[in-house]
Amino acid sequence: MALNAEAILERRALRRRVAFWRVAAIALVGVALAAGAFASRGATKPGPRGAHIARVELSGVIMDDEKRAKLLKNLDKSDAKGVLLVINSPGGGVTASEDIYVAVRKIAEKRPVVAVVQTVAASGGYIAAIAADHIVARQNSITGSIGVLAQYPNFTGLLDKLGVAVESVKSSPLKAAPSGVEPTSPEARKALETLILDSYAWFKDLVSERRKLTGAQLASVTDGRVFTGRQAIEVKLVDQLGGEDEAIAWLATKGVDDTLPVREWKPEGSGLGALGLARSAAAGVADGLGAPAIGAALRGGSGGDGLVLDGLLAVWQAAAR
């Protein structure tokens, strides 16, 4: 049946409206992305500007974190006159803790850094703390736990009960050993112990160098035990009891103006900002156009981040009852 003139005109108008909104949506995506790129290029120094005291929090289990690494790199190039490294961590991966140590020492080449221990800075968290020039802890903060471990489950008993045998063909006996699905051989245990002892020696050397401890003094604090803040100051693992006020007062003794504003440094993505707003706007448009995958990519990924620890751990865990 032929369409009448009114229906034809209405259809043409509808097509024009759809075409207009398609073009507008594409233009909005382009503007948002261009604004983000401009904001990224225009910021010569990421993070807070002007003279200030930088406050950086290190909390939770320490793992590889590109955003944290970028933050510390940007902080090194910033206008910060002093740094508060506020730690509340039981530790984590050895190499991730080492990365923090190296980055903080680089920052400390240009301005004083003071670590503030909150509830806990143990094991890998203590590695981060000793990168600072001065350590302040509360009287009941937990610190220490200087040591390294490797843990793996052994399912051999369970597999035997289930009647399951895992077979493997190896190029050599120590390949992929220990595996957890077969009894750990003395040779495999010895090889793993060698790795642990080497990392432990590195950790002890670091404590010795940074805390000026040797001999019996060093041995007494590197047996894996933890200390309260009051105990830690007696064994020279921390320098002072207190909190952030005391830390800022110490920075003043190093020439940092204690009236400077204390400004929070956070990894990219924890706030919006110009670049974040641009990405958020573009992601919203992509969602509206029926492209959620593009929206997720613009927001920075779709759940790919996971809790992945290094093979060797420097982590403290309170004993379960």
N, C-alpha and C positions, 0 to 999 in steps of 0.2 A: 504494500500500500504506500503510495507516495506521501511524503511528509508535506504538511502545509508550510507556508512561508514563516509563520510564527515559530514553529518548532525548529525550523532550520536556523533562524536567527538566534534562538535560545541555545542551540547546540554550539554555534559558532562563538557565542559569548562565553559559554562554559569552557571551551577549548582555550580561549584567550586567557581566562582566569587561571586555569591549570598551568599554562605555559608561563604566565607571569610569576606564579609562586615557585615554580621549578627554578627559574632563572634567579629569583630573589634568594632562594635557599642556597643555591650554588655560590652566589655572590657573598652571602653571609659567611659561609664556610671559608671562602677565600679571604675575606676581610679579617676573620678571627685568626686564621693561621698567619696572615701577614702581620697582624698586630703582635702575635706571640713572637714571631721571628724578630720584629723590630725591638720588642722589649728585651729579648735575649741579647741582641747585638748592642743595644744602648747601654746596658748595665756593665760598666767597666769593672766594677767591684761588687760581686754578688754579696748579699747580706747587709746588715746594718751599716750605714755610712757614718762618717765623722768619728772623732775621738770618742771612745767608749771602753767599757769593760765588758768583754764577751762572756756570756754564760752558756755553757754547753752541757747538756745532760747526756749521760751514758747510763742507760738503765736496761734491765732484763738480761737475758742470756746473750752473750756476745757471739755473733756469727758474721760471716762475710756480708758486707753491706755497702753497695756502691754509693748510695746516697750519703751515708755517713762519711765515706772516704772523700767524696766531693766536698762535703761541708768543711772537713778539716783542711783540705787543700785550699779552699776559698778563704778560710779563716787565716791561714798563713799569709795570704796576700792582702789582708784587710787593714783597716785603720785602727783595729783594736789595740789598746795600750797595755792590757793585761787580760788574762783568761781565768775564769772559774770553771774547772772541770768537775762537774757534780756527778758523783758515781753512786749508783745503787744497783750492783750487779754481782751475782755469784760466780761469774766467769763464763767460760764457753770454749770455743775453739782456740787452740794454741796459736795458729797462724793468724787468725782474725785478731786476737789480742796483740800479737806482735805488730800487725799492721797499725793498730791504734798507737802503740808505743812509739813506733818510728815517726808517725805523723805528728804526734804531740811533741816529740823532741825537736822536730823541725820547726814547729810553731814557737817553741821555747827559745830558739836561737835569736828571735827578734823581740820578744817581750816575755815578762815573767808569767809563769803558769802555776796556779795553785789548785791542788785536788781537794775536793770536799767529799768526805765519805759520809753517806747518809746511813741507811740501815746496814748495808753490806757492800764491801769491796773486797771480795775474796778471790783467790786463784787468778784467773784471767782478769778479773776486775782489779786485782791488786797490781797486775802487770801494767794496766792503764794508769793506776795511781802513781806508781813510781816513775812514770815518765814526767810527772810534774816536778817543779823545783821545790815544792813544799807540800806537805800533806796534813790536812786538818780533819779530825774525826770526832764524833760525839763520844761521850764516855762509854756508851753501850753499843756503839757501832761494832760490827763484826768484820774482821779483816784477817789476812794471813792465808791459810790453806795453800801454802807454797808447795806445789807438786803437780804431777801430770799423771793421767790415767787413760787407759783404753778399755772400754767395756763392750762386750758382745754377748748375745744370748747363745746358749748351747741347747739345741733342741734334740740331742741324740736320745735322751731317755724317752721323750714324748714320741719320737719317730719309732722307736723300738716297740712301744706299746701299741702303736697304730699299725705296725707291720710294714713300715715304709723304710726303704733303704735308698739313700741318695748316692749314686755312683758318679765318678768323675774320672776324666783322663787328663793328666797334667804333664806339662813339659818338665817339671821338677817338683820334688816333694813340698817345697815351701810356697809354690804358686797358690795364691788365694787361700793362704792359711794364716790364722785360724778362720774356719768357715762357719762354725756354729751348727753344721749338720753332720759333723763327724768328730770323734774325740780329738782334742788338741794334742798334737805330738809334743814331746819335750823340745824338739828342734824348733817347731813353730812358736812355742811359748818363749823360748830363748831369743829368737829373732825379734819378736814383738817387744820383749823386755829391753833389748838393746836400743830400739827406737825410743822407748819411754825414758830410759836412763839418759840418753843423749839430750832429749828435750828438757829433762829435769836439770841436767848440768847447765844448760843454757839459762834456764830460769834462775837457778842459784847464783850463777855468775852475774846476772842482771841485778839481783837483790844485793849481792856483795858490792857491786860497783856503785849502785845508786844510793844505798843506805850505809855504805862504809862499814860493812860487817865482815869479819873473817873468823876463821877457826871455830872455837866453841860457841861464840856468839852467833855466828851464821848457822851452825848446826842446830842450835836450840830453836831457831825459828823456821827452819826449812824441812821439818819432819812431817808436814802436812796438817798440823794442828791449826785451829783458828784462835784468834785473840779478840778480846773486847778492846775498845779504844783505850781504856785505862791501862790494860796490860800491854797493848801495842806501843804506847809511848815509852813504857819502861824498857822494852826490848828494842826500841829504836826503829820500829816499822812505820811509825807516824811521828810527826814533828810537834803537833799542837792539838789540844782539845778545844772543840768549839764547832762553829758552823760557818755560814757564809759571811757573817759580819766580821768574824775573826780572820777569815780568808782575805777579805777586802782590806782589812787593817794591815795584814802582812804585805799585800801588794803595795800599799802606801810606803812601806819601808824600802821598797825597791824602786821608788820614784814614780809610781803610778798615782795620779790625782784621785783620791778616794771620793771626790765629789762628782766624778764622771758618771754618766748614766750607765746602769747595768742593762745590757740589751741581750735578749734571748736569741741564740742562733739555733735554727731548726733545719732539718734536711728539707730539700725541695720536695714539694708535694704535701707537706704537713699544713700548708696554708695556701690561699689562692694566689694573690699577687697578680701583676699584669699578665705574665705568661700563663699562670693557672687559670685566670678568668677567660683568656682567649681560648685555651684548650677546652675549658668547660663549655663555653658557648658553642664552639665547633662540634663538640661531642653531642650536645643537645640537639643541634641541627641534624647531625648524622642519624641520631635515634629517630627523629621525626620523619626522616626520609626512608626509614625502614632499613637502616644499615647499622645495627647494634654492634657488629664486630668492629667497624670503623670507630664508633663511639668509644668502645672499650680501649682500642689502641690509642686514641687521643687522650684518654684519661690516664694512660700510662700502663696499660696491660690489663689482663683479665685473670687475676688470681694466680699468677705464676710464682709469686713469692712464697717460699716455704721455709720452715725452720730446718735449715741444713747446717749441721755442725761439721767441724773438721774431724779427721780420723782420730787425732790425739786431742784430748780435752784437758783444759785447765779450769776445772769447775768444782765449786764446793756445794755439797748437798747435805743438809741436816739429816741425821740418821732417823729413819722412820721407826715408830714404836709399834 
